[in-house]
Amino acid sequence: MTGIGAWKQRLPAPGEALPGRATEMPVNGCHHVLGSPLRDDFAGLSRVQFGMGCFWGAERKFWSLPGVATTAVGYAGGETPNPTYREVCSGQTGHAEVVLVVYDEAKLPFSTLLQTFWENHDPTQGMRQGNDVGTQYRSAIFCETQAQHEQALRSREAYEARLRDAGHGAITTEIVFPAPAFYYAEDEHQQYLSKNPAGYCGLGGTGVSCPIGLG
């Protein structure tokens, strides 16, 4: 691919990322569906970030799971502090569009989150997801704990075997610990498909079931 398409499918080199800003993005204090805080210290709860393409549809997959306390969309994995949506879409921040999932481990095992993640996008596509092309659409799991990281790595190995048997290529998902900084997206993107039920959702899986969480 040439031109802007090629640019958007590579991470910016050192010194190329946009400078960003020190000011955090203002967001509404309440989740549009769950009524829970979007910003908090989330004491007693666990956190993880998932990137699986456009964050609008990805967020909806997680807020509906019993045991999820709150979700928020944002940007992570790049260099630019507190970027805007337009900046992330330029391909010059290095960030992925991600969903912050805050959950109660006593009610929702991490394996169920992993199963939801793997089965609801195609993790073999590199710097794109379907027709959405660019580094911000890459597949990623940004882990808050070592235990999450180890379980995510095992799940990738298990799911890749299933995908290979079904004729798919290798998984390209980044699995990172510790998680990079999470920068909240603009308020209009939070719970977008609840606010705009007919809005765009490009999310689609491979049709291959994930063995993690099935037991």
Stockholm file with secondary structure:
# STOCKHOLM 1.0

chainA/1-215         MTGIGAWKQRLPAPGEALPGRATEMPVNGCHHVLGSPLRDDFAGLSRVQFGMGCFWGAERKFWSLPGVATTAVGYAGGETPNPTYREVCSGQTGHAEVVLVVYDEAKLPFSTLLQTFWENHDPTQGMRQGNDVGTQYRSAIFCETQAQHEQALRSREAYEARLRDAGHGAITTEIVFPAPAFYYAEDEHQQYLSKNPAGYCGLGGTGVSCPIGLG
#=GR chainA/1-215 SS CCHHHHHHTSCCCTTTSCCCCSSCCCCCSBCTTTCCBSSSCCTTCEEEEEEESSHHHHHHHHHTSTTEEEEEEEEESSSCSSCCHHHHHTTCSCCEEEEEEEECTTTSCHHHHHHHHHHTSCTTSSSEETTEESGGGCEEEEESSHHHHHHHHHHHHHHHHHHHHTTCCCCCCEEESSCCCCEECCGGGTTHHHHCTTSCCCCCCCSCCCSTTCC
#=GC SS_cons         CCHHHHHHTSCCCTTTSCCCCSSCCCCCSBCTTTCCBSSSCCTTCEEEEEEESSHHHHHHHHHTSTTEEEEEEEEESSSCSSCCHHHHHTTCSCCEEEEEEEECTTTSCHHHHHHHHHHTSCTTSSSEETTEESGGGCEEEEESSHHHHHHHHHHHHHHHHHHHHTTCCCCCCEEESSCCCCEECCGGGTTHHHHCTTSCCCCCCCSCCCSTTCC
//
